[in-house]
Amino acid sequence: MRTRTVLLGEAGYSVLPSFTSRDAFQIFISRDINLVILCHTIPQEEKSKLIVSMKERKRAPIVCIHVDGEADGKLVDAYLHSLDGPEVLLSCVAKVLDKSIGRQIAN
């Protein structure tokens, strides 16, 4: 996670890292969050519950970093594989944020 945090920070994004699902949810509900990235180290069942709870509260897009075989259905806006490189992460974040901004303008 640290590498992703540094990479996103160097790319100009404000990053609010958390180390537990509970902390992530508290940050999510208490701050103006534009994008959530959930790491592959969160157990799948816990991650699925967190996604549902977040989507019930706000429309912020969610990107899941996964390992083979994981899926969270249509609640997630994008997936990245845990082995994807920095260029893929930055490209995905930019695309999801662009799509989200367009969705907000259209609504």
C-alpha positions as CSV (number, residue, x, y, z in Angstrom):
1,M,0.0,0.0,0.0
2,R,2.8,2.4,0.8
3,T,4.1,2.3,-2.7
4,R,0.7,3.1,-4.1
5,T,0.2,5.9,-1.6
6,V,3.6,7.5,-2.5
7,L,2.9,7.0,-6.3
8,L,-0.5,8.7,-6.1
9,G,0.8,11.5,-3.9
10,E,3.6,12.2,-6.3
11,A,1.1,12.3,-9.1
12,G,-0.7,15.1,-7.3
13,Y,-3.5,13.2,-5.6
14,S,-4.4,13.7,-1.9
15,V,-4.3,10.2,-0.3
16,L,-5.8,9.3,3.0
17,P,-4.5,5.8,3.8
18,S,-6.0,3.5,6.4
19,F,-4.9,0.2,7.7
20,T,-8.3,-1.3,8.7
21,S,-11.7,-1.5,7.1
22,R,-13.2,0.4,10.1
23,D,-10.7,3.3,9.7
24,A,-11.4,3.3,5.9
25,F,-15.1,3.6,6.5
26,Q,-14.7,6.3,9.1
27,I,-12.6,8.4,6.7
28,F,-15.1,7.7,3.9
29,I,-18.1,9.0,5.9
30,S,-16.4,11.9,7.5
31,R,-14.5,13.4,4.5
32,D,-15.3,14.5,1.0
33,I,-13.9,11.4,-0.8
34,N,-13.7,11.4,-4.6
35,L,-12.3,7.8,-5.1
36,V,-11.8,4.8,-2.9
37,I,-9.1,2.2,-3.6
38,L,-9.4,-1.1,-1.7
39,C,-6.4,-3.2,-1.4
40,H,-6.2,-6.9,-2.1
41,T,-5.1,-7.6,1.5
42,I,-8.6,-7.0,2.8
43,P,-10.4,-10.3,3.2
44,Q,-12.9,-10.8,0.4
45,E,-16.0,-11.0,2.7
46,E,-15.0,-8.0,4.6
47,K,-14.2,-6.1,1.4
48,S,-17.7,-7.0,0.0
49,K,-19.4,-5.7,3.1
50,L,-17.4,-2.5,3.1
51,I,-18.2,-1.9,-0.6
52,V,-21.9,-2.3,0.1
53,S,-21.8,0.0,3.1
54,M,-19.9,2.7,1.2
55,K,-22.2,2.5,-1.8
56,E,-25.2,2.9,0.5
57,R,-23.8,6.2,1.8
58,K,-22.2,7.9,-1.2
59,R,-21.7,7.7,-4.9
60,A,-17.9,7.8,-4.8
61,P,-16.3,5.4,-7.3
62,I,-14.5,2.3,-5.9
63,V,-11.5,0.6,-7.4
64,C,-10.6,-2.8,-6.1
65,I,-7.2,-4.3,-6.3
66,H,-7.6,-8.0,-6.5
67,V,-5.8,-11.3,-7.0
68,D,-7.2,-13.9,-9.3
69,G,-10.7,-15.1,-8.8
70,E,-12.1,-12.2,-6.7
71,A,-15.1,-10.3,-7.8
72,D,-17.5,-7.8,-6.2
73,G,-20.0,-7.6,-9.0
74,K,-21.3,-4.3,-10.4
75,L,-20.8,-2.3,-7.3
76,V,-17.1,-1.7,-8.1
77,D,-16.2,0.9,-10.8
78,A,-12.9,-0.7,-11.8
79,Y,-10.5,-3.5,-10.9
80,L,-6.8,-3.7,-10.9
81,H,-4.7,-6.8,-10.4
82,S,-2.3,-6.7,-7.5
83,L,0.6,-7.1,-9.9
84,D,-0.4,-4.2,-12.2
85,G,2.4,-1.6,-12.5
86,P,2.3,2.1,-11.6
87,E,1.2,3.2,-15.1
88,V,-1.9,1.0,-14.9
89,L,-2.8,2.3,-11.5
90,L,-2.4,6.0,-12.6
91,S,-4.3,5.4,-15.8
92,C,-7.2,3.6,-14.0
93,V,-7.5,6.4,-11.4
94,A,-7.6,9.1,-14.0
95,K,-10.2,7.2,-16.1
96,V,-12.4,6.5,-13.1
97,L,-12.2,10.1,-11.8
98,D,-13.0,11.4,-15.3
99,K,-16.0,9.1,-15.6
100,S,-17.2,10.1,-12.1
101,I,-16.9,13.8,-12.9
102,G,-18.9,13.3,-16.1
103,R,-21.5,11.4,-14.1
104,Q,-21.8,14.2,-11.5
105,I,-22.3,16.8,-14.2
106,A,-24.9,14.7,-16.0
107,N,-27.0,14.2,-12.9
